[in-house]
Amino acid sequence: METTRELSELSSSVVLITGVMAAGKSTVAQLLAERLPRAVHIRGDVFRRMMISGRAELTPEPTPEALAQLRLRHRLSAATADEYAAAGWTAVVQDVVLGHALADFVTLVRTRPLHVVVLAPSPDTVARREGARAKTGYGAWSVPALDHVLRVDTPRIGLWLDTTDQTPSQTVDAILSRLPASRHEPGLTS
């Protein structure tokens, strides 16, 4: 188990939890924030849902407007995380940040250390989780199509975890035990 001293070393930092829809990001980010001594959970989707009229949904063939709104959402998440970190909090950001958007997000966050954690359960596991959820996230996407974006188009930045056989608590344990491996400094990938 981590010590209070080790956990407090995460203060004034940002942790990004990303992955496909139904990968467990919300649950893992919440549990991680609860395990840290002074943390906030920033849900990127909140910024999308704030757009009441004129919202363009992200599809496999996104419109320029949908991409602009995605970039705005990521800028807002990054800026919010930076503000919390500047005030001494660990900002745990949770959102779908895949493909080239992951490298872009890393440049948006000014705070260092920045820890990037990519949850990558198997597509079968994601499909099972999606089917068991009250909410549906896939819409125009299929699980295999988004998994392809994750595994082929997303740069290998940070800590990638195959969470297929892990409970959310086990995933948080794995993150906390391996956070130094997830650290991202400008110009470096791990």
Secondary structure, 3 states (H helix, E strand, C coil): CCCHHHHHCCCCCEEEEEECCCCCHHHHHHHHHHHCCCEEEEEHHHHHHCCCCCCCCCCCCCCHHHHHHHHHHHHHHHHHHHHHHHCCCEEEEECCCCCHHHHHHHHHCCCCCEEEEEECCCHHHHHHHHHHCCCCCCCCCCHHHHHHHHHHHCCCCCEEECCCCCCHHHHHHHHHHHHHHHEECCCCCC
